[in-house]
Amino acid sequence: MSTDRTVTENELINFFKKPTVIFDNIPENIKLRNELCMKARASLILDSYCTTGRFPNYMRSGELKDSGWSFQLNKPVRFDTGYKTDIHIGQCEKVPVLIEFSNFIIKTGKSHTCNHWILDETEKCYGYINKNNSLQKIVGDKFEKDKYIREGALTNFLHACQEEFRQTRPCQFDLCSHITPYNTPEKTCRFFDNLPHLFAPLKLAGGTHHLDTFFDCENHGRNTLEEYKSEYPDISEEEIIEKILSDIFNNQRESGIISSFYEKLYSGWFRQVFSFKNKYGECIMKAVKLCTDDFDYKIIVPATTWIRNNSTSSQLFFVPMPKKQPLYNLDLLTSYNNPVVVLSDSIELADAYQNQNSLPGVVFTSFLCDSGQYDQVDFSPLLKAERVYFLISNHSGNLLESAYLKAKHIADHLKEEYEVDLSFIQVEVDFKKVASTNNLRDYLEQRKEGFATINPDSVILMEKWEDFMTFYERAEKSIAEKPVKFWEDRNNDTEESELVKNERSNLIAKFVVRPYLIKGEVAMLYAGKSSGKSVLALSMAAVATSSSSRSKPLFKEKWWNASKNDYGMHKVLYLDFENGTTEMEQRIKTFADPYWPADKGKCKSNLIIKDMTKEDTDFSQRSNHQTIIDMIESAKNEGCKDQPVDMLIIDTYTKLVRKESPSTPADFSILINKLREMDIAVLILHHENDEGKARGLKTKLDDLHGAFRLNRQGTSTSSLETPMSVENEFYRGPRNNMLMEPFKIRFINGEWQVYEPAKTEEKELDGIVKFYQNSGYDRDAIAKMLGMSRSALFERLKK
């Protein structure tokens, strides 16, 4: 599709000044959404693997029968047969006969592939409810089944029971969680080699499930609405739709249907279902907006449909697309030639503006992803746009300043990954204060005309990056200088929303030892034989476990410091495959003791070294991953009790995997991802080859966050007093020239020192702080990453 002309800047500015769209100020609770939807992610994975050989390994219990594996239900399921027994209870002469099922079964065989999770009919009994509200079984000679239920009728009744169970049973995860030791969605994901994040790629059992498109179910929606109206005659249509959607989501009904009828627009702006379409106009994902009972928060949950082999019906799961997430209004975006695109971080705004759009050739779009994880979104359709603007606004309880922080992160990502240069549009909204409510009707009534007023003077279009950065720096400074005054009520309207607090906390990189060792990331240090990599790693561990008020840096000139944490020191697990207990004890005296305070008891106990020299296991194999994970979990009870491990050191990669084969990197990648999801920093030591690169297959480096090298060039001495280079191989986080520059170190007078280039601590610190400030970190975050207080950082910067 083409347009006759392109929208002008004045047209854009005037469009946003008009009150055409009602902005919402209810914060979006990303954490709550992810917690609720992770159960659906686990359920889809279980549905995929339930008929494979791995499923009994996951359950760790059950009975194998002719028709499949049978497992006990958390609570027996009862159905009224409609028949009566002559047994007397009190005044009653006839008591209803019930049938109770105590187990469910995972059926195998082609005739059952569309519904594997069914009641185990071999584990059923008949009875009646006694006065204690429990089932009194009718067994033996006292019960002649045919006297009450004819065989033909029983067959039909059992079929009806199975169908009702299919419609109303708990989700797959809830059916299994009381049995399996992997009793959280996160553990379930990790067991089946999936990352425990809502928007992470899905790995399902091969050939079982296929992503399906949504079909138009408007008639089904109308019929369901009428059924609910008869049950709830006093509530409005939009409230009924809210209840239907809540029931489907809260009960995780994969048999549920999100009808296109539920996508209606109410009050000119409020929509509860948003359809994501592909370039062909087919609906591939829906997003459902749900609010908490008191309307303090909202969540927007993704939903997709999946179809099993040999099945005629799709199943609904509240999980996003299995790969990269699509842009909203993608069908419109791809239909235009060289469109002008307005990108927003709010699907609601993109939908509302597109609905009111009167601008030629302009498409409004948005996306869903984990907080800050923009690599989960496919932004490639933006490449065909003539211009791309990012809308900076204070919607959803967010501050305008916080929106600038997010805008810069998105802009940096699009520039680095797609070479797309963003322009920006600022729109600030003033919200009228409204009373709290607990129903949708009042909520919409409150948000009529006058609730959200656009400040026309705030509508600013920024074509140049320099103009945006001027406002960004002001916004960053404003957030950093927004303390709550001591006489103010901390629950008043000026307090930051939880969303803003989370946005700020997300800016803080979770360093254990800056700059390479970050929680949730894996780094590699490699060098030639006897170059000092193991003793350098041991010193890093000592720095991390130091309990002094300000731990001693590893390289004070380069500010390789341990960050602050709630325990006063970090806990490190060191898996030693190379040296042995005696050698490590000697090395602790030389390379760890100097970095601990005089009272080093707790520090030493929090450095947990495991002698692995007698192991001959290939820990890269998937069957052995759990051993490593169990060691990390058990270390929680060593050293300072109940403190989890923050950092894992593996010395070395070669001994961990034993013998590298073509399949090793893939298995190693799965292990890395499992370790990352435990939210610990991982350092892997490795040897270099004759070319000065990490030995072995290069693909094992793909999932690492960074790699650096110790290089002894032009000398064969093993003395650590001889200078050696620290060279950055790659680093996937925010980086500047100071991080990328090589520098030389040596171990002398009981500590590691930077040999060259000679640079004062203050000059290096000033450069680090400026870099982090330009990357969106405030001074509190920078101080925490550098392992000092805000006041201490301020004093150092004054020197």
C-alpha positions in Angstrom: 0.0 0.0 0.0 1.3 3.4 -0.8 0.3 6.9 0.3 0.2 10.1 -1.7 2.3 12.1 0.7 4.2 11.9 4.0 3.0 13.4 7.2 4.7 16.7 8.2 6.3 17.5 11.6 3.6 20.1 12.3 0.9 17.5 11.6 2.4 15.1 14.0 2.7 17.7 16.7 -0.8 19.0 16.3 -2.2 15.4 16.2 -0.7 14.6 19.7 -1.9 17.9 21.1 -5.5 17.0 20.5 -7.2 15.0 23.3 -8.1 12.1 21.0 -6.9 9.3 23.3 -7.5 8.7 27.0 -4.2 7.8 28.7 -4.4 5.3 31.6 -2.5 5.9 34.8 -2.8 2.3 36.3 0.7 0.8 36.7 1.4 -2.4 34.9 2.7 -5.1 37.2 5.2 -7.0 35.1 6.4 -9.1 37.9 2.9 -10.4 38.7 2.2 -11.1 35.0 5.4 -13.2 34.7 4.6 -15.1 37.9 1.1 -16.0 36.8 2.0 -16.8 33.2 5.0 -19.0 34.1 2.5 -21.7 35.2 1.2 -21.7 31.7 4.7 -21.9 30.2 5.4 -24.9 32.4 2.0 -26.5 31.5 2.7 -26.2 27.7 6.1 -27.8 28.2 4.6 -30.6 30.3 1.8 -31.2 27.7 4.6 -31.5 25.1 6.7 -34.0 27.0 4.0 -36.0 28.8 4.2 -39.0 26.5 7.9 -39.1 26.2 10.4 -41.1 28.3 11.5 -38.0 30.2 8.1 -37.4 31.8 8.4 -40.3 34.4 11.9 -38.9 35.3 10.2 -35.6 36.0 7.4 -37.0 38.1 9.6 -39.5 40.0 6.6 -41.6 40.9 3.5 -43.2 39.4 2.4 -46.6 38.2 2.8 -47.8 34.6 -0.3 -49.5 33.3 -1.3 -50.9 30.0 -2.7 -47.6 28.8 -0.1 -45.3 30.3 1.3 -43.8 33.5 -1.1 -43.3 36.4 -0.6 -40.6 39.0 -2.6 -39.7 42.1 -4.7 -36.6 42.0 -4.1 -33.9 44.6 -7.8 -34.1 45.5 -10.2 -36.8 44.4 -12.7 -35.8 41.7 -16.4 -36.7 42.3 -19.4 -36.9 40.0 -23.1 -37.5 40.9 -24.3 -40.5 38.9 -27.9 -39.4 39.1 -28.8 -42.7 40.8 -29.9 -43.4 44.3 -28.9 -46.0 46.9 -31.4 -47.5 49.4 -28.9 -46.9 52.3 -30.5 -44.8 55.0 -28.8 -41.7 56.4 -30.9 -40.0 59.1 -34.3 -39.3 57.6 -33.3 -39.9 54.0 -34.4 -43.1 52.5 -32.4 -42.7 49.3 -28.9 -41.2 49.0 -27.2 -40.1 45.7 -24.7 -42.6 44.3 -21.4 -40.9 43.5 -18.4 -42.0 41.5 -15.0 -40.8 42.7 -11.7 -40.9 40.8 -8.4 -40.8 42.8 -5.9 -40.9 39.9 -5.3 -39.3 36.5 -3.5 -41.1 33.7 -1.3 -40.0 30.8 -2.8 -41.9 28.0 -0.7 -43.2 25.1 -1.8 -44.3 21.7 -3.1 -42.4 18.6 -6.7 -42.5 19.6 -6.0 -40.3 22.6 -3.4 -37.9 21.3 -5.9 -35.0 21.4 -6.4 -35.5 25.1 -3.7 -37.2 27.1 -4.7 -36.0 30.5 -7.7 -38.0 31.6 -9.2 -39.7 34.6 -7.9 -43.1 35.4 -11.1 -45.2 35.2 -9.3 -48.2 36.9 -8.9 -46.1 40.0 -12.5 -45.2 40.7 -15.0 -46.2 43.4 -18.7 -45.8 44.1 -20.2 -44.5 47.3 -22.2 -41.8 49.0 -21.5 -38.8 51.2 -21.7 -39.6 54.9 -22.3 -37.1 57.6 -18.6 -36.2 57.8 -18.7 -35.1 54.1 -16.4 -37.9 53.0 -17.1 -40.6 50.6 -18.5 -43.8 52.1 -17.6 -46.6 49.7 -20.2 -49.2 48.8 -18.1 -52.3 48.3 -18.4 -56.1 48.3 -21.7 -57.9 48.5 -23.5 -54.8 49.8 -23.2 -53.1 46.4 -24.5 -54.6 43.2 -23.5 -52.0 40.5 -26.2 -53.1 38.0 -28.9 -52.5 40.6 -28.2 -48.8 40.4 -26.4 -48.1 37.1 -26.9 -50.1 34.0 -23.7 -50.9 32.1 -24.7 -48.9 28.9 -25.6 -45.9 31.0 -22.3 -46.2 32.9 -20.3 -46.1 29.7 -22.0 -42.9 28.7 -21.6 -41.4 32.1 -17.9 -42.2 32.3 -17.5 -40.4 28.9 -19.4 -37.4 30.3 -17.1 -37.4 33.4 -14.0 -37.4 31.1 -15.4 -34.5 29.1 -16.2 -32.5 32.2 -12.7 -33.2 33.6 -11.2 -32.0 30.3 -13.1 -28.8 30.6 -12.6 -28.1 34.3 -9.4 -29.9 35.4 -6.5 -28.0 36.8 -3.7 -27.1 34.3 -1.0 -29.6 33.7 1.4 -28.0 36.1 -1.1 -28.0 38.9 -1.9 -31.7 38.2 1.8 -32.5 38.6 3.2 -30.0 41.2 2.1 -31.9 44.3 4.0 -35.1 43.0 7.1 -34.0 41.3 10.2 -32.6 43.2 10.4 -30.0 40.4 7.5 -28.3 41.9 7.8 -24.7 40.6 7.4 -23.5 37.1 11.0 -22.4 37.1 12.3 -25.9 38.1 10.0 -27.5 35.5 11.3 -25.3 32.7 14.9 -26.1 33.7 14.3 -29.8 33.9 13.1 -29.8 30.3 16.1 -27.6 29.2 14.0 -24.4 28.9 14.9 -21.0 30.4 12.5 -20.0 33.2 11.5 -16.7 31.6 8.1 -16.0 30.0 9.5 -14.6 26.8 12.4 -17.0 26.4 12.4 -19.3 23.4 10.4 -22.5 23.9 11.9 -25.9 23.4 9.2 -28.5 23.1 9.3 -32.2 22.4 9.8 -32.7 18.7 6.8 -33.1 16.6 4.1 -32.9 19.3 2.9 -29.3 19.2 2.6 -26.7 16.4 1.7 -23.1 16.8 -1.7 -22.3 15.4 -3.5 -19.1 14.4 -6.7 -17.8 16.1 -9.9 -18.4 14.2 -12.8 -16.0 14.3 -15.1 -17.2 17.2 -17.5 -14.3 17.3 -20.6 -16.5 17.6 -19.0 -18.5 20.4 -18.3 -15.2 22.2 -21.9 -14.0 21.8 -23.3 -17.3 23.1 -20.9 -17.3 26.1 -21.8 -13.7 26.9 -25.5 -14.6 26.9 -24.9 -17.5 29.3 -23.0 -15.2 31.7 -25.7 -12.6 31.4 -28.3 -15.0 32.7 -26.1 -15.8 35.7 -25.1 -12.1 36.3 -28.0 -10.0 35.0 -27.0 -6.9 37.0 -23.6 -6.2 35.5 -22.6 -4.5 32.2 -21.4 -6.2 29.0 -17.8 -5.1 29.5 -17.8 -6.4 33.1 -19.1 -9.7 31.9 -16.3 -9.9 29.3 -13.8 -9.0 32.0 -15.2 -11.9 34.1 -15.1 -14.4 31.2 -11.5 -13.5 30.5 -10.5 -13.6 34.1 -12.1 -17.1 34.5 -10.2 -18.4 31.5 -6.9 -17.0 32.7 -7.2 -17.7 36.5 -8.2 -21.3 35.8 -5.6 -21.7 33.0 -8.2 -23.2 30.7 -6.5 -24.5 27.6 -10.0 -25.3 26.4 -10.9 -21.7 26.7 -11.7 -19.5 23.6 -10.8 -15.9 23.4 -13.4 -14.8 21.0 -12.9 -11.9 18.6 -16.2 -10.6 20.1 -14.2 -9.8 23.3 -12.1 -7.2 21.4 -14.9 -4.6 21.4 -14.0 -1.0 22.2 -15.8 0.5 25.2 -16.1 4.2 26.1 -14.1 5.0 22.9 -10.8 3.8 24.3 -11.0 0.8 26.6 -10.2 -2.6 25.0 -9.6 -5.8 26.9 -8.2 -8.0 24.1 -5.5 -7.0 21.5 -4.8 -9.1 18.4 -1.2 -9.4 17.1 -1.4 -10.3 13.4 1.2 -11.4 10.9 1.9 -9.7 7.6 -0.9 -11.8 6.1 -3.5 -10.4 8.6 -3.8 -13.7 10.5 -4.0 -13.4 14.3 -1.0 -15.2 15.8 -1.1 -13.9 19.3 -3.6 -12.1 21.6 -2.9 -10.0 24.6 -5.5 -9.9 27.4 -5.7 -6.9 29.7 -6.7 -7.8 33.3 -6.9 -5.6 36.3 -6.6 -6.5 40.0 -9.8 -6.4 42.1 -9.1 -2.9 43.4 -7.8 -1.6 40.0 -4.5 -0.7 41.6 -2.6 -2.7 39.0 -3.1 -4.2 35.5 -1.4 -7.0 33.7 -1.3 -7.6 30.0 -0.9 -11.3 29.3 0.0 -12.9 26.0 -1.9 -15.9 24.7 -1.2 -18.3 21.8 -3.0 -21.4 20.5 -1.3 -24.8 19.9 -2.4 -27.9 18.0 -1.2 -31.4 18.7 -0.5 -34.1 16.1 -3.6 -36.1 15.3 -5.9 -33.5 16.8 -8.7 -31.4 15.3 -8.8 -28.7 18.0 -6.4 -26.1 19.3 -5.4 -25.6 22.9 -5.0 -22.1 24.5 -2.0 -21.3 26.6 -1.1 -18.0 28.1 2.4 -18.0 26.7 3.8 -15.6 24.0 5.2 -16.5 20.6 7.8 -19.2 21.0 10.5 -17.2 19.2 10.9 -13.4 18.7 7.9 -11.3 19.5 6.0 -9.6 16.7 5.2 -5.9 16.6 1.6 -4.8 17.2 -0.2 -3.7 14.0 2.4 -5.6 11.9 -0.1 -6.2 9.2 -0.6 -2.5 8.7 3.1 -1.8 9.0 4.0 -4.2 6.2 1.2 -3.0 4.0 2.6 0.5 3.6 5.6 1.5 1.5 8.0 3.6 3.6 5.6 4.4 6.4 6.2 6.8 9.3 6.1 4.7 12.4 5.3 5.8 16.0 6.7 3.2 18.4 5.4 3.0 22.0 6.1 0.8 24.9 2.3 0.6 25.5 0.0 -1.6 23.4 -2.9 0.3 24.7 -1.6 3.6 23.4 -0.6 2.1 20.1 -4.1 0.6 19.7 -5.9 3.7 20.8 -3.9 6.1 18.6 -4.2 3.8 15.6 -8.0 3.7 16.1 -8.1 7.5 16.0 -5.4 7.8 13.3 -6.1 10.5 10.7 -2.5 10.9 9.6 -1.5 9.7 6.1 1.0 6.8 6.0 1.5 6.7 9.8 1.4 3.4 11.7 1.4 3.1 15.5 3.1 0.0 16.9 4.2 -1.6 20.2 5.5 -4.9 21.6 5.6 -7.3 24.6 8.8 -8.6 26.2 10.5 -9.1 29.5 11.5 -5.9 31.2 14.4 -4.4 29.3 15.0 -7.5 27.1 14.5 -5.9 23.7 16.4 -8.6 21.9 13.2 -10.7 22.4 11.4 -8.5 19.9 11.6 -8.7 16.1 12.1 -5.0 15.2 13.2 -5.8 11.6 9.9 -4.5 10.0 11.0 -1.0 11.1 13.8 -1.1 8.6 11.3 -0.3 5.8 10.1 2.8 7.6 10.8 6.3 6.4 11.1 7.5 9.9 10.6 5.9 13.3 9.5 8.0 16.3 9.4 6.7 19.9 6.6 8.1 22.0 7.8 9.3 25.4 4.8 9.6 27.8 3.8 9.2 31.4 1.3 6.5 31.0 0.5 3.5 33.3 1.6 5.2 36.5 5.1 5.9 35.0 7.0 9.1 35.4 8.0 11.0 32.3 11.6 10.9 33.5 11.5 7.2 33.8 10.1 7.0 30.2 13.2 8.8 29.0 15.4 6.1 30.6 13.5 3.4 28.8 13.5 5.4 25.5 17.3 5.5 25.6 17.7 1.8 26.2 15.4 1.0 23.2 17.1 3.6 21.0 20.5 2.1 21.9 19.3 -1.4 21.0 17.7 -0.4 17.7 20.8 1.5 16.7 23.2 -1.4 17.6 21.2 -4.3 16.3 19.2 -2.8 13.4 21.0 0.5 12.6 17.7 2.2 13.1 18.0 5.8 14.3 15.1 6.9 16.4 13.5 10.3 16.6 11.3 11.1 19.6 8.0 12.7 20.5 7.3 13.8 24.1 3.7 13.9 25.4 3.0 14.7 29.1 -0.4 14.1 30.6 -2.0 15.5 33.7 -4.2 13.0 35.5 -7.2 14.0 37.6 -7.3 12.3 41.0 -10.1 9.8 41.3 -11.5 7.7 44.1 -10.5 4.0 44.4 -13.0 1.5 42.9 -13.5 -2.2 42.7 -15.6 -2.5 39.6 -15.0 -1.8 35.9 -18.2 0.2 35.5 -17.0 2.9 38.0 -13.5 2.7 36.6 -14.7 3.6 33.1 -17.1 6.3 34.4 -14.2 8.0 36.2 -12.1 8.0 33.1 -14.4 10.0 30.9 -13.6 13.4 29.4 -11.3 15.5 31.6 -9.6 12.6 33.4 -6.4 12.8 31.4 -5.4 16.2 30.0 -2.5 16.5 27.5 -0.3 19.5 28.3 0.1 21.0 24.8 3.3 22.8 25.7 4.8 19.4 26.5 4.4 18.0 23.0 7.9 18.2 21.6 9.3 16.5 18.5 13.0 15.7 18.7 14.6 14.8 15.4 18.2 15.1 16.5 19.9 12.8 19.0 21.5 15.8 20.7 18.1 17.3 21.5 16.9 14.0 23.0 20.1 13.6 25.1 19.6 17.1 26.5 16.2 16.1 27.9 17.4 12.6 28.8 20.2 14.0 31.0 17.8 16.3 32.7 15.4 13.4 33.3 18.2 11.2 34.7 19.3 14.0 37.0 15.7 14.6 38.1 15.2 11.0 39.1 18.4 10.9 41.0 17.5 14.0 42.9 13.9 13.1 43.8 14.1 12.1 47.5 11.0 11.9 49.6 11.0 14.9 52.0 11.3 13.9 55.6 8.0 15.6 56.6 6.0 14.1 53.7 3.8 11.0 54.0 5.6 8.3 52.0 2.2 7.0 50.8 1.2 10.3 49.2 0.8 11.1 45.5 4.4 12.2 45.1 5.8 8.8 45.9 7.1 6.8 43.0 5.0 3.9 41.8 6.4 0.4 42.0 6.9 0.5 38.3 9.3 3.4 38.6 11.1 1.8 41.5 11.5 -1.4 39.5 12.6 0.6 36.4 15.3 2.2 38.5 16.5 -1.0 40.1 16.7 -2.7 36.8 19.4 -0.2 35.8 21.7 -1.6 38.4 23.9 -4.3 37.0 24.2 -7.1 39.5 27.9 -7.2 39.8 29.7 -9.5 42.1 33.1 -8.3 41.1 33.0 -5.5 38.5 33.3 -5.5 35.5 33.2 -9.2 34.4 31.4 -11.1 37.1 27.7 -10.4 37.0 24.8 -12.3 38.5 23.0 -14.2 35.8 26.0 -14.1 33.4 28.9 -16.4 32.5 32.5 -15.1 31.8 35.6 -17.0 30.8 39.2 -16.3 31.7 41.7 -18.2 29.5 45.5 -18.3 29.4 48.5 -20.5 28.7 49.7 -23.1 31.2 51.0 -21.7 34.5 50.1 -18.1 33.5 48.4 -17.4 36.8 44.7 -17.7 35.8 43.8 -19.9 38.8 45.5 -17.7 41.4 43.9 -14.6 39.8 40.5 -16.3 40.1 41.2 -17.2 43.7 42.0 -13.6 44.5 38.7 -12.6 42.8 36.9 -15.0 45.0 38.6 -13.5 48.1 37.6 -10.0 47.0 34.0 -11.1 46.6 33.9 -12.8 50.1 35.6 -9.9 51.9 33.4 -8.7 54.8 35.1 -5.4 55.4 33.0 -2.2 55.2 34.7 -1.6 51.9 36.4 -4.6 50.4 39.9 -4.3 48.9 39.8 -4.0 45.1 41.4 -6.6 43.0 43.0 -3.9 40.8 42.6 -0.6 42.7 43.8 1.4 39.7 41.1 -0.1 37.5 38.3 -0.3 40.1 37.7 -4.0 39.9 35.7 -4.0 43.1 33.2 -6.3 44.8 29.7 -4.8 44.9 27.6 -4.4 48.0 24.9 -6.9 48.9 22.5 -7.5 51.8 24.7 -10.1 53.5 27.8 -7.9 53.9 29.8 -10.2 51.7 29.3 -12.6 48.8 29.5 -16.4 48.8 31.7 -18.2 46.3 31.7 -21.9 45.3 35.0 -22.9 43.7 35.1 -26.2 41.8 38.7 -27.2 41.7 39.4 -29.9 39.0 43.1 -29.0 38.7 45.0 -28.5 42.0 43.8 -30.4 45.0 43.2 -29.6 48.6 46.9 -29.2 49.8 47.8 -26.9 46.9 44.7 -24.8 47.3 45.3 -24.3 51.0 48.8 -22.9 50.2 47.4 -20.6 47.6 44.8 -19.2 49.9 47.5 -18.0 52.3 49.3 -16.2 49.4 46.5 -15.0 47.1 43.3 -14.8 49.3 44.4 -13.8 52.8 45.7 -10.3 51.6 42.2 -9.4 50.4 40.5 -10.3 53.7 40.3 -8.2 56.8 42.1 -9.2 60.0 39.0 -11.2 61.2 38.8 -13.5 58.2 36.8 -16.4 59.7 33.5 -15.7 58.0 35.3 -14.7 54.8 37.2 -18.0 54.5 34.1 -20.0 55.4 32.2 -18.3 52.6 34.8 -19.3 50.1 33.7 -22.9 49.6 36.3 -25.0 47.7 35.4 -28.4 46.4 38.2 -30.8 45.5 37.0 -32.3 42.1 40.4 -33.7 41.1 39.2 -37.3 41.4 36.2 -36.8 39.3 36.1 -38.3 35.8 32.5 -37.3 35.0 31.6 -35.3 31.9 29.5 -32.6 33.5 28.6 -31.1 30.2 26.2 -34.0 29.6 22.6 -33.2 30.4 22.2 -36.1 32.7 25.0 -34.7 35.0 23.9 -31.1 35.1 21.8 -31.6 38.2 24.9 -32.6 40.1 26.4 -29.2 39.6 23.1 -27.5 40.5 22.7 -29.6 43.7 26.2 -28.6 44.8 25.3 -24.9 44.4 22.0 -25.5 46.3 23.7 -27.4 49.1 26.4 -24.7 49.5 23.6 -22.5 50.9 24.0 -24.4 54.2 27.8 -24.0 54.2 29.7 -20.9 55.4 27.1 -18.3 56.4 23.9 -20.4 56.8 21.0 -19.7 54.5 23.1 -17.4 52.3 22.9 -18.5 48.6 25.9 -18.7 46.4 26.6 -15.5 44.4 29.5 -16.8 42.3 30.7 -20.1 40.9 34.3 -20.7 39.6 35.0 -23.7 37.5 38.7 -24.5 37.2 38.9 -25.6 34.3 36.6 -26.1 31.3 38.7 -28.9 30.0 38.3 -31.0 33.1 34.6 -30.1 33.4 33.8 -31.6 30.0 36.7 -34.2 29.9 36.9 -34.5 26.2 35.3 -32.0 23.8 33.2 -33.5 21.0 30.9 -31.8 18.4 28.0 -32.2 20.7 29.7 -30.7 23.7 29.0 -27.0 23.0 25.3 -27.6 22.7 25.1 -29.5 26.0 27.5 -26.9 27.6 25.1 -24.2 26.4 22.2 -25.8 28.3 24.3 -26.0 31.4 25.3 -22.4 31.1 21.6 -21.4 30.8 20.7 -23.4 33.8 23.4 -21.7 35.8 22.4 -18.3 34.6 18.9 -18.8 35.7 20.1 -19.5 39.2 21.1 -15.8 39.2 24.7 -16.3 40.1 27.9 -15.0 38.5 30.0 -17.8 36.8 33.7 -17.6 35.9 35.1 -20.5 33.8 38.9 -20.9 33.6 40.2 -22.4 30.4 43.5 -22.9 28.5 44.5 -21.2 25.3 45.7 -22.8 22.1 48.9 -22.1 20.1 47.2 -19.1 18.4 46.3 -17.4 21.8 42.6 -18.2 21.5 40.4 -20.3 23.8 41.2 -23.9 23.1 38.7 -26.1 21.3 35.4 -25.4 19.5 34.5 -21.7 19.2 30.8 -22.3 19.5 31.1 -22.8 23.3 31.7 -19.1 23.6 28.4 -18.1 22.0 26.4 -18.0 25.3 29.1 -16.2 27.3 28.7 -12.7 28.5 32.4 -11.9 28.2 35.8 -13.5 27.9 39.2 -12.1 28.8 42.8 -13.4 28.5 46.0 -13.4 30.5 48.9 -13.0 28.1 52.6 -13.6 28.9 54.2 -12.4 25.7 57.9 -12.8 24.9 58.9 -14.6 28.1 58.8 -18.1 29.5 59.2 -17.1 33.2 56.5 -18.3 35.6 57.1 -15.6 38.1 54.0 -13.5 38.8 56.1 -10.5 39.3 56.7 -10.4 35.6 54.1 -8.2 34.0 51.4 -9.9 32.0 48.5 -8.4 29.9 44.8 -8.5 30.7 43.1 -8.4 27.3 39.4 -8.2 26.6 38.3 -10.8 24.0 34.7 -9.7 24.0 32.1 -8.2 26.3 28.4 -8.1 25.6 27.4 -5.5 28.2 27.7 -1.7 28.2 31.3 -1.0 27.4 33.7 1.9 26.8 37.2 2.4 25.7 38.6 2.0 29.2 37.1 -1.5 29.5 38.3 -2.6 26.1 41.9 -1.3 26.5 44.4 -3.9 27.5 46.5 -3.3 30.6 49.4 -5.1 32.3 49.4 -6.5 35.9 51.7 -8.3 38.2 51.5 -9.8 41.7 54.0 -8.1 44.0 54.2 -7.3 47.7 51.2 -9.5 48.4 48.7 -7.9 46.0 47.8 -7.6 42.3 48.9 -4.2 40.8 48.4 -2.5 37.5 51.8 -2.1 35.9 50.8 0.0 32.9 49.4 2.2 31.7 50.0 4.4 34.7 46.7 6.1 35.5 45.5 7.6 38.8 42.6 6.0 40.6 40.7 9.3 40.5 41.1 9.8 36.7 39.9 6.2 36.1 37.0 6.6 38.5 35.9 9.8 36.8 35.8 8.1 33.4 33.9 5.1 34.8 31.3 7.3 36.5 30.7 9.4 33.4 30.3 6.3 31.3 27.7 4.8 33.6 25.9 8.1 33.9 25.6 8.2 30.1 24.3 4.6 30.2 21.4 5.6 32.4 22.7 4.8 35.9 22.2 7.2 38.8 24.8 7.9 41.4 23.2 5.4 43.9 23.5 2.6 41.4 27.0 3.6 40.4 28.1 3.6 44.1 26.5 0.2 44.7 28.3 -1.3 41.7 31.6 0.1 42.8 31.1 -1.3 46.3 30.9 2.0 48.2 28.4 4.4 49.7 27.0 7.4 47.7 28.8 9.8 50.1 32.1 7.9 49.7 31.8 8.1 45.9 31.0 11.8 46.1 34.1 12.4 48.2 36.3 10.5 45.8 35.0 12.5 42.8 35.8 15.8 44.6 39.5 14.9 44.7 
